[in-house]
Amino acid sequence: MIRIILSAIFLFFGLLSLVACAESSESIGDEILEDVTEYSWSTKLGDLTLITTAVTTPTLTRDTTVYYDFNEHLIEVVIKFPTETNFNGTIIALPGWNFKNTQWCDSTQLCEKALADGYVVILPEMGKSIYCDSIFPETPKDWLKFPTRSWIKETMIPDIQNDFQLLIDDQDNFVIGLSTGARGAVLLAMDLPEIFSACGALSGDFDQTRYTKDNLYNGYYGPYLDFTDRWTNQDNAVTSISKLTVPVYLAHGDKDEIVPIENSNQLFIALQESRNEASVLNVNPTAGHDYDFWNSEVDAVLEFFKKQF
């Protein structure tokens, strides 16, 4: 009986102590609370534990276009900034081979809907890039003006981080690509899982060894029989699947005659085998390789990105 009474007394005074701490916490200055987005009680210590989870704020406040150097060529990067809602993160949108960077905005609703959701959209002009990481002696000289994936990682992203406080690893960042840009998006997400939370890849090819007779890949990598290791291990998402740890949203049209659906099927199987279980594949049975299909996937991709928060 005495133990019960003593326990009740200790419990009573413990509750009084918690109330007193709560009341005293209200006197904390506004200048401190501005940087505190969450707080919790430590019942073991009986004190207030502050948890700071502040996200870096961008310095950009409007649309802008910047130019960054690649092999003495200025590469255009269009940055769309949300002005009607709070900043929620950033999406890099990669174009297909020889597609204009702004076609993502002109031919789909990605920019409109992403901006409405509070995302910055970054649109680099990639020209005839195949998003390779390196340039080889066999690469034709007139192709050397098209940016590599290394340029995105080593120039574009660091400069945007420094200039605008975007693509910081405490923010929600995503990358999406269509056609050859889908290949680039997957490889970039593989390279930088500390920056990107998820990836969207529409109608892409991901294993160049499926195209050993292709003039484009032969142009960049050299003949397959002479450089088999390069073809197999450089820029190959399928053979490097263990490094692809972020969730991937794949979508492909079953009537695609330019990049057959087997490419996305192959990557999705590899993702499943590597236990990347959050990744998904959506197949449209009637779609081809065009902006009608890519536009139809915008809502699903953005919803997939939201699920990664």
C-alpha distance (Angstrom), angle and dihedral (degrees) to the residues before:
residue distance angle dihedral
M1 . . .
I2 3.81 . .
R3 3.80 90.1 .
I4 3.80 90.1 53.9
I5 3.82 92.1 50.0
L6 3.82 92.2 47.7
S7 3.80 91.3 48.1
A8 3.80 90.0 51.5
I9 3.81 91.1 50.5
F10 3.83 92.5 49.6
L11 3.79 90.6 47.5
F12 3.83 91.4 50.2
F13 3.80 94.0 51.3
G14 3.80 90.6 43.5
L15 3.81 90.1 56.9
L16 3.81 90.6 47.9
S17 3.81 88.9 53.3
L18 3.79 91.8 52.0
V19 3.79 91.7 49.6
A20 3.78 90.9 49.5
C21 3.79 90.9 51.1
A22 3.80 90.6 49.0
E23 3.81 91.7 51.3
S24 3.79 92.5 47.4
S25 3.80 91.0 49.9
E26 3.81 88.9 64.2
S27 3.79 89.1 68.0
I28 3.78 92.8 63.1
G29 3.81 108.1 120.9
D30 3.78 121.8 -104.4
E31 3.78 89.3 -121.3
I32 3.81 89.4 65.3
L33 3.79 97.6 42.5
E34 3.80 92.2 52.3
D35 3.80 90.2 75.6
V36 3.81 95.9 40.7
T37 3.76 115.3 87.9
E38 3.79 99.1 169.5
Y39 3.80 138.7 22.4
S40 3.81 136.0 -176.2
W41 3.78 140.3 -176.1
S42 3.79 122.0 -111.8
T43 3.81 102.1 -146.2
K44 3.79 90.8 -173.5
L45 3.80 94.4 57.8
G46 3.80 96.6 28.4
D47 3.80 93.4 -133.7
L48 3.77 139.4 107.0
T49 3.80 115.2 -91.8
L50 3.78 114.3 -160.0
I51 3.82 116.8 -151.4
T52 3.80 113.9 -161.4
T53 3.79 113.2 -153.8
A54 3.79 100.0 158.1
V55 3.81 115.0 158.4
T56 3.80 121.5 -138.5
T57 3.81 110.7 -99.5
P58 3.84 117.8 -133.5
T59 3.79 117.1 -119.9
L60 3.81 91.2 -147.7
T61 3.80 117.2 94.7
R62 3.81 104.4 173.0
D63 3.80 143.9 24.1
T64 3.76 114.0 -65.4
T65 3.80 141.1 170.3
V66 3.79 122.4 -141.8
Y67 3.80 134.1 -179.9
Y68 3.80 124.8 -140.9
D69 3.79 126.0 -171.9
F70 3.80 124.6 -108.9
N71 3.81 117.5 173.3
E72 3.80 89.8 -24.6
H73 3.80 91.9 -51.2
L74 3.80 120.6 114.5
I75 3.80 110.9 -128.0
E76 3.79 117.9 -154.1
V77 3.80 118.0 -129.7
V78 3.80 116.7 -174.0
I79 3.80 115.3 -158.2
K80 3.80 119.3 -163.3
F81 3.82 114.6 -161.4
P82 3.83 126.4 -161.9
T83 3.79 110.4 -120.6
E84 3.80 100.4 169.8
T85 3.81 98.8 56.1
N86 3.78 142.0 27.3
F87 3.80 119.9 -75.2
N88 3.81 110.6 -96.5
G89 3.78 103.9 168.6
T90 3.80 145.0 -62.3
I91 3.80 135.7 -79.6
I92 3.80 122.2 -162.4
A93 3.82 106.9 -153.2
L94 3.82 113.6 -159.6
P95 3.83 120.9 -158.2
G96 3.78 127.3 -137.4
W97 3.78 125.2 -105.1
N98 3.83 109.6 -53.6
F99 3.83 91.0 -8.3
K100 3.79 118.9 137.5
N101 3.81 111.3 -107.3
T102 3.81 93.4 -129.1
Q103 3.82 93.2 55.9
W104 3.78 86.6 90.8
C105 3.82 85.8 67.7
D106 3.80 98.4 32.7
S107 3.81 99.0 46.3
T108 3.81 103.6 29.1
Q109 3.80 136.8 36.9
L110 3.80 93.1 -120.5
C111 3.80 95.6 110.1
E112 3.80 94.6 42.4
K113 3.81 94.2 49.3
A114 3.80 96.7 37.9
L115 3.80 91.6 51.2
A116 3.81 90.1 49.0
D117 3.82 87.6 54.5
G118 3.80 91.3 52.3
Y119 3.81 99.4 -102.0
V120 3.76 125.9 140.6
V121 3.83 108.9 -135.6
I122 3.81 118.3 -148.4
L123 3.83 117.2 -161.5
P124 3.82 116.3 -172.0
E125 3.82 119.6 -168.1
M126 3.83 102.9 -123.7
G127 3.82 101.8 168.9
K128 3.80 112.3 -172.5
S129 3.79 94.6 -11.9
I130 3.80 118.8 141.4
Y131 3.81 89.5 -163.3
C132 3.78 94.6 -111.4
D133 3.79 115.8 166.4
S134 3.80 96.0 -137.3
I135 3.80 139.7 29.1
F136 3.79 116.9 -128.8
P137 3.82 132.0 -154.8
E138 3.81 88.6 -108.7
T139 3.82 92.8 59.7
P140 3.83 110.7 107.7
K141 3.81 112.3 -107.8
D142 3.79 94.1 -125.1
W143 3.82 89.2 58.6
L144 3.79 92.8 58.7
K145 3.80 91.8 86.6
F146 3.80 92.3 68.6
P147 3.83 113.9 91.5
T148 3.77 122.4 -108.9
R149 3.76 127.6 -143.1
S150 3.79 87.6 -105.6
W151 3.81 88.2 62.2
I152 3.82 89.6 55.9
K153 3.81 91.5 49.8
E154 3.78 100.3 38.3
T155 3.82 103.0 33.1
M156 3.79 115.7 13.2
I157 3.79 100.0 43.3
P158 3.85 96.7 41.6
D159 3.82 91.2 46.7
I160 3.80 92.4 49.4
Q161 3.80 89.7 47.5
N162 3.79 91.4 51.9
D163 3.79 97.3 39.2
F164 3.80 100.8 42.0
Q165 3.83 109.3 10.6
L166 3.81 90.0 -117.9
L167 3.82 129.0 135.9
I168 3.80 89.5 31.7
D169 3.80 112.6 159.3
D170 3.83 93.3 -119.8
Q171 3.82 89.4 60.5
D172 3.82 128.1 76.9
N173 3.80 106.1 -99.3
F174 3.79 129.9 177.0
V175 3.80 138.7 176.5
I176 3.80 128.3 -149.2
G177 3.79 132.6 179.8
L178 3.78 140.4 176.0
S179 3.81 128.0 -146.0
T180 3.83 107.1 -23.1
G181 3.81 86.7 -1.4
A182 3.81 88.1 63.4
R183 3.80 88.2 60.5
G184 3.80 88.3 50.0
A185 3.80 92.9 48.7
V186 3.80 93.4 52.0
L187 3.81 92.8 47.1
L188 3.81 92.2 47.0
A189 3.81 91.7 50.0
M190 3.79 88.2 49.3
D191 3.80 91.3 51.4
L192 3.82 97.0 45.3
P193 3.83 111.7 33.0
E194 3.80 88.7 149.1
I195 3.82 89.5 65.8
F196 3.81 105.0 32.4
S197 3.80 123.1 62.0
A198 3.81 95.3 -170.7
C199 3.79 143.8 -9.4
G200 3.79 136.5 -135.6
A201 3.81 119.5 -152.8
L202 3.81 121.2 -177.7
S203 3.82 122.8 -171.2
G204 3.79 94.8 -20.0
D205 3.80 138.1 154.4
F206 3.77 117.2 -137.4
D207 3.81 108.6 176.4
Q208 3.81 114.7 56.5
T209 3.81 92.4 -167.5
R210 3.81 85.3 79.5
Y211 3.83 86.9 67.9
T212 3.79 106.5 46.8
K213 3.83 91.3 146.5
D214 3.81 94.3 48.2
N215 3.81 112.5 120.7
L216 3.79 93.2 -147.1
Y217 3.78 96.2 54.6
N218 3.81 91.7 40.3
G219 3.77 88.0 52.2
Y220 3.80 93.7 54.7
Y221 3.81 101.5 35.2
G222 3.81 102.6 26.6
P223 3.83 124.3 -122.5
Y224 3.78 113.5 -22.9
L225 3.82 95.7 -130.2
D226 3.80 90.9 52.1
F227 3.79 96.4 45.5
T228 3.80 105.2 26.8
D229 3.80 94.1 144.6
R230 3.80 90.9 52.4
W231 3.81 91.4 50.9
T232 3.78 92.3 46.8
N233 3.77 101.7 44.0
Q234 3.82 107.9 23.9
D235 3.81 116.8 85.3
N236 3.79 91.6 -16.1
A237 3.80 112.9 141.2
V238 3.80 94.1 -173.5
T239 3.80 98.0 53.2
S240 3.83 89.9 41.9
I241 3.80 95.0 44.0
S242 3.82 94.6 129.7
K243 3.82 88.3 68.4
L244 3.81 92.8 55.4
T245 3.80 100.1 90.3
V246 3.82 103.0 150.7
P247 3.83 120.5 88.0
V248 3.81 114.3 -94.7
Y249 3.80 128.1 -153.9
L250 3.80 107.6 -152.0
A251 3.80 123.8 -171.6
H252 3.78 130.2 174.6
G253 3.79 138.8 168.4
D254 3.79 115.3 -121.6
K255 3.81 89.7 -143.4
D256 3.81 93.8 54.0
E257 3.81 106.5 135.3
I258 3.81 95.7 176.0
V259 3.80 100.6 52.3
P260 3.82 107.4 15.8
I261 3.79 118.3 -135.7
E262 3.81 90.8 -115.7
N263 3.81 87.0 82.2
S264 3.81 94.1 64.4
N265 3.81 91.4 38.4
Q266 3.80 89.3 55.6
L267 3.81 93.6 50.8
F268 3.80 93.4 44.6
I269 3.81 92.0 52.7
A270 3.80 89.1 49.4
L271 3.83 90.3 50.1
Q272 3.79 91.0 51.6
E273 3.79 92.1 48.4
S274 3.80 90.0 51.1
R275 3.83 89.2 51.2
N276 3.80 95.2 -114.3
E277 3.78 86.3 149.5
A278 3.80 98.6 168.2
S279 3.82 91.5 65.8
V280 3.79 119.4 100.8
L281 3.81 138.4 -166.8
N282 3.79 122.4 -148.3
V283 3.80 117.3 -166.5
N284 3.79 120.9 -163.0
P285 3.83 106.1 -156.9
T286 3.80 95.3 -154.8
A287 3.83 103.7 33.9
G288 3.78 128.2 108.3
H289 3.81 133.8 -168.2
D290 3.79 101.1 -65.5
Y291 3.78 147.0 102.4
D292 3.80 92.9 -96.6
F293 3.79 88.2 66.6
W294 3.79 95.7 39.9
N295 3.80 91.4 50.2
S296 3.81 90.3 50.1
E297 3.82 88.9 59.1
V298 3.83 97.7 52.9
D299 3.82 96.2 92.5
A300 3.80 93.0 47.3
V301 3.80 93.1 49.3
L302 3.80 93.5 49.0
E303 3.80 90.6 47.8
F304 3.80 89.6 50.5
F305 3.81 89.9 52.3
K306 3.82 91.0 51.0
K307 3.79 90.6 54.7
Q308 3.80 89.8 61.6
F309 3.84 93.8 65.4
